Amino acid sequence: MADAKVIPFDDDRSRGSAVQRPPRRRSAGSRRKSGESALVREVQPLPGRAFAQDDVPVTREEQPPQRPQDDDGGLERRIASGLSFLRRRLTGDYEVDDFGYDEELTDQVLMSLLRPVYEKYFRVEVKGVENIPTEGGALIVANHSGTLPLDGLMMQVAVHDHHPTGRHLRLLAADLVFMLPVVNELARKLGHTLACAEDAERLLGQGELVGVMPEGFKGIGKPFSERYKLQRFGRGGFVSTALRQGAPIIPCSIVGAEEIYPMIGNAKTLARLLGFPYFPLTPTFPWLGPLGAIPLPTKWTIQFGEPIPTDGYPPEAAEDPMLMFNLTDQVREQIQHTLYKLLVQRRSVFF
């Protein structure tokens, strides 16, 4: 495999525009029953006969509640929905946008596969989700770690499941993601796209929520001894993109991902042969074979910080290198400060 080349975020590449998505449907809440009390008519006992409970007529409201039949109906609806989904997939009667994003497949299948890992395995706690706008474009900037990019996937589930409107996060990924078979298709279906300025601008212009991890391979492939120490954020391309679109920048800090694969070494020669930016050596991989690829069940916390507005700057601000440097440093310092704060509050890596 040829050496993988990381595409800088500032590169200009042509992409199509994303389409607007309808808001997520939410099931209606159960209604509380009212007026359950009923009048009981007074009845006198017949002469020469003892008063029995059966002599008291019971109104319709007092009859024992019938067993609801919604279970069978709900099961039938789920089966019908599943069959309809399979029919659409087999016949090709479904839509994807210009980036390859498949919203139906993401909601029905991919999110359902990721959710148990998110809820049961990593037990992710989410804070500050109210800082994500309910509509319009916004850029979420997060730290990157963990040897494998599971933090981006968990951030997608956090936004989708905890935001009041169930927004979808469109992640910007390195070119290596789109060079790997199977991974390429799944990434496209999940809404990932190449980390270039034009793709990001088009998504933001369509009112999408875009996620970027500026550390790239420098962050995800750093040794365990440097955990939770942010690497360089590049040349500030994400700030320039946000300035051009007037989109707020939302810092995001992720704690817990650093320990899922403690990287104690890097087989650089093997990495070059395979075309990877690094080849991790952990306490379990590759010594335990496939079992060593199972991540450790750490406890995660994802916190979204207060938005940094960019709509108050003039159009030419996107070309000001000093402004981009200051805003980039502000975002980086806010993420780093929040990481330290969360680490102080954390009692255990696993509990």
C-alpha positions in Angstrom: 0.0 0.0 0.0 1.3 3.5 -0.9 2.2 5.9 1.9 -1.0 7.6 3.1 -1.0 11.3 2.7 -3.0 13.4 5.2 -4.9 16.1 3.3 -4.6 19.5 5.0 -7.9 21.0 6.1 -7.1 24.1 4.0 -6.8 22.2 0.7 -9.4 23.3 -1.9 -11.3 20.4 -3.3 -14.5 20.3 -5.2 -17.5 18.6 -3.6 -21.3 18.8 -4.1 -23.6 20.5 -1.7 -25.4 18.7 1.2 -29.2 18.7 1.3 -31.4 19.8 4.1 -32.8 17.0 6.3 -36.1 16.9 7.9 -36.2 17.1 11.7 -36.1 14.0 13.7 -39.5 12.6 14.6 -40.1 12.0 18.2 -42.7 9.7 19.7 -45.5 11.4 21.6 -45.5 11.1 25.3 -48.0 9.1 27.1 -51.1 10.9 28.3 -52.3 10.7 31.9 -55.7 9.5 32.4 -58.2 11.7 34.2 -61.6 11.4 35.6 -61.2 7.8 36.8 -63.6 8.1 39.6 -67.3 7.3 39.0 -70.5 7.6 40.9 -71.9 4.5 42.5 -75.7 4.4 42.8 -77.1 3.7 46.1 -79.2 0.5 46.3 -81.3 -0.6 49.2 -81.3 -4.4 50.1 -84.5 -6.3 49.5 -86.6 -7.3 52.5 -85.5 -10.5 54.1 -82.3 -10.6 52.2 -78.8 -9.7 53.3 -77.1 -7.0 51.5 -74.5 -8.4 49.1 -71.7 -6.7 47.2 -73.1 -8.0 43.9 -76.3 -6.0 44.5 -74.3 -2.8 43.9 -74.4 -2.0 40.1 -71.0 -1.0 38.8 -70.8 1.7 36.2 -68.8 1.3 33.0 -65.9 3.4 34.4 -65.5 1.0 37.3 -65.0 -2.1 35.2 -61.5 -3.6 35.4 -59.2 -2.1 32.8 -58.9 -4.2 29.7 -55.4 -5.5 28.8 -54.0 -3.2 26.1 -53.5 -4.7 22.7 -50.8 -2.3 21.7 -48.0 -4.8 22.1 -49.1 -6.9 19.1 -49.9 -3.8 17.1 -46.5 -2.3 17.9 -44.7 -5.5 16.9 -46.6 -5.7 13.7 -45.7 -2.1 12.9 -42.0 -2.7 13.6 -42.0 -5.8 11.4 -43.8 -3.9 8.6 -41.3 -1.0 9.0 -38.4 -3.4 8.8 -39.7 -5.1 5.7 -40.3 -1.8 4.1 -36.8 -0.7 4.9 -35.4 -3.9 3.3 -37.5 -3.4 0.2 -36.2 0.1 -0.2 -32.6 -1.0 0.2 -33.0 -3.9 -2.3 -34.8 -1.8 -4.9 -32.5 1.3 -4.5 -35.5 3.4 -3.5 -33.6 5.6 -1.0 -31.7 8.9 -1.1 -28.1 9.9 -0.5 -26.7 13.4 -0.8 -23.8 14.6 -2.9 -21.3 13.5 -0.3 -22.8 9.9 -0.1 -24.6 10.5 3.2 -27.5 8.1 3.8 -29.6 9.4 6.6 -32.1 6.5 6.7 -29.3 3.9 6.9 -27.6 6.0 9.6 -30.7 6.3 11.7 -32.0 2.8 11.3 -28.8 0.7 11.3 -25.5 2.4 11.9 -26.6 4.4 15.0 -28.3 1.4 16.4 -25.0 -0.5 16.1 -23.0 2.3 17.7 -25.5 3.0 20.5 -24.8 -0.1 22.7 -21.0 0.7 22.6 -21.8 4.3 23.5 -24.3 3.6 26.3 -23.2 0.2 27.8 -19.5 -0.1 27.0 -18.0 3.4 27.3 -21.0 4.7 29.3 -20.6 8.2 27.9 -21.7 11.2 29.9 -22.6 14.3 27.9 -22.4 17.9 29.2 -23.1 21.2 27.6 -25.2 19.9 24.7 -27.4 23.0 25.1 -24.4 25.0 23.6 -25.1 23.4 20.2 -27.6 25.5 18.2 -30.9 24.0 17.3 -30.6 25.1 13.7 -28.1 26.6 11.3 -24.5 25.8 10.6 -21.9 25.4 13.4 -18.4 24.0 13.7 -17.6 21.6 16.5 -13.8 21.4 17.2 -12.7 18.5 19.4 -9.5 16.9 20.7 -8.5 13.6 19.0 -7.0 10.6 20.8 -7.3 6.8 21.3 -5.2 5.2 18.5 -8.3 4.4 16.6 -10.9 7.2 15.8 -13.7 5.9 18.0 -14.0 9.3 19.7 -15.4 10.8 16.5 -18.1 8.1 16.3 -19.0 8.5 19.9 -19.3 12.3 19.4 -21.7 11.7 16.6 -24.0 9.5 18.8 -23.8 12.1 21.6 -25.0 14.9 19.4 -27.7 12.8 17.7 -29.1 11.2 20.9 -28.8 14.1 23.3 -29.6 17.2 21.3 -33.3 18.3 21.5 -33.7 18.3 17.7 -31.6 15.1 17.1 -29.1 16.8 14.9 -26.6 14.9 12.8 -22.9 15.7 13.0 -21.0 15.6 9.7 -17.3 14.7 10.5 -14.3 15.8 8.4 -11.9 12.9 8.0 -8.4 12.3 6.6 -7.9 10.8 3.2 -6.7 7.5 4.7 -10.3 6.8 5.8 -11.5 6.9 2.2 -8.7 4.7 1.0 -9.7 1.7 3.1 -12.2 -0.8 1.7 -15.5 -1.1 3.6 -14.4 1.7 5.9 -14.7 4.1 3.0 -18.4 3.2 2.3 -19.4 3.2 5.9 -17.8 6.6 6.5 -19.6 8.1 3.5 -22.9 6.6 4.7 -22.4 8.1 8.1 -21.9 11.5 6.7 -18.2 11.8 6.8 -16.4 13.8 4.1 -12.8 14.7 3.2 -11.2 17.3 5.5 -10.9 20.2 3.0 -12.1 23.7 3.2 -14.6 23.6 0.4 -16.5 20.6 1.7 -16.7 22.2 5.1 -17.9 25.5 3.7 -20.6 23.9 1.6 -21.9 21.9 4.6 -21.9 24.9 6.9 -23.7 26.9 4.1 -26.4 24.3 4.1 -26.9 24.7 7.8 -25.2 21.5 8.8 -23.4 20.7 12.0 -19.8 20.0 11.1 -17.2 18.3 13.3 -13.4 18.6 13.0 -10.5 17.3 15.0 -7.5 19.5 14.0 -4.9 17.4 15.7 -5.3 14.7 13.1 -2.9 11.8 13.3 -0.6 13.8 15.6 -3.3 13.5 18.3 -4.7 10.1 17.7 -1.3 8.5 17.3 0.5 10.2 20.2 2.2 8.0 22.9 0.3 7.2 26.1 2.8 9.3 28.0 1.5 12.4 26.3 -2.2 11.7 26.9 -4.5 14.7 27.2 -1.8 17.1 26.0 -3.2 18.7 22.8 -1.0 18.7 19.8 -0.6 21.5 17.3 -3.9 22.6 15.6 -2.4 23.2 12.2 -2.6 26.5 10.4 -6.1 27.4 11.6 -8.0 26.3 8.4 -11.1 25.5 10.4 -11.2 29.1 11.8 -11.0 30.5 8.3 -13.9 28.3 7.2 -16.0 29.4 10.1 -15.3 33.1 9.5 -16.3 32.8 5.8 -19.6 31.3 6.8 -20.2 33.2 10.0 -20.7 30.0 11.8 -20.0 29.7 15.6 -17.1 27.5 16.8 -18.0 25.1 19.6 -15.0 23.6 21.5 -15.5 20.0 22.6 -13.4 18.1 25.1 -13.4 14.3 25.3 -12.1 12.4 28.3 -11.8 8.6 28.3 -10.7 7.9 24.8 -7.0 8.2 25.6 -7.0 5.0 27.6 -8.9 2.6 25.3 -5.7 1.6 23.5 -2.6 2.8 25.6 0.0 3.3 22.9 3.3 2.3 24.5 5.2 2.0 21.2 5.2 2.6 17.4 6.5 0.1 14.9 7.5 2.8 12.3 9.0 0.4 9.8 5.9 -1.7 9.7 3.8 1.4 9.4 5.7 2.5 6.4 5.4 -0.9 4.7 1.6 -0.8 5.3 1.2 2.8 4.3 -0.1 3.8 7.7 1.0 7.0 9.6 1.8 4.8 12.6 1.5 1.2 13.8 0.5 1.1 17.5 2.0 -1.2 20.1 -0.2 -1.5 23.2 -0.2 -3.8 26.2 -2.6 -6.1 24.4 -1.9 -5.6 20.7 -0.5 -7.3 18.7 0.5 -9.8 21.5 -3.0 -11.1 22.0 -4.0 -11.2 18.4 -7.5 -10.2 17.6 -8.4 -10.0 21.3 -5.8 -7.3 21.6 -7.9 -5.1 19.2 -10.8 -4.9 21.8 -10.7 -1.5 23.4 -10.6 -1.1 27.2 -14.0 -0.3 28.7 -13.1 3.2 30.0 -15.7 5.7 31.3 -16.1 8.7 28.9 -17.1 12.3 29.3 -17.9 14.6 26.4 -18.4 18.3 27.1 -19.4 20.9 24.6 -18.2 24.4 25.5 -19.7 27.8 25.0 -19.8 28.8 21.3 -17.3 31.3 20.0 -19.2 33.6 17.6 -17.6 34.5 14.2 -20.5 36.4 12.6 -19.3 39.8 13.9 -16.1 39.9 11.8 -15.9 41.5 8.4 -15.6 39.3 5.3 -11.9 40.0 4.9 -11.2 38.7 8.4 -10.9 35.2 7.0 -7.6 36.3 5.3 -6.1 37.8 8.4 -3.4 35.4 9.7 -3.1 37.1 13.1 -6.9 36.8 13.7 -6.9 33.2 12.7 -3.9 32.5 15.0 -5.6 34.2 17.9 -9.0 32.4 17.4 -7.2 29.0 16.9 -5.2 29.5 20.1 -8.4 30.5 22.0 -10.2 27.4 20.9 -7.2 25.2 21.7 -6.8 26.7 25.2 -10.5 26.3 26.0 -10.4 22.6 25.0 -7.2 22.1 27.0 -8.5 23.9 30.1 -11.7 21.8 30.0 -9.7 18.6 29.7 -7.7 19.4 32.8 -10.9 20.3 34.6 -12.6 17.0 33.7 -9.6 15.0 34.7 -9.5 16.6 38.1 -13.2 15.7 38.6 -12.7 12.1 37.4 -12.4 9.6 40.2 -11.6 6.5 38.1 -10.6 5.7 34.5 -13.1 2.8 34.4 -15.9 3.8 36.9 
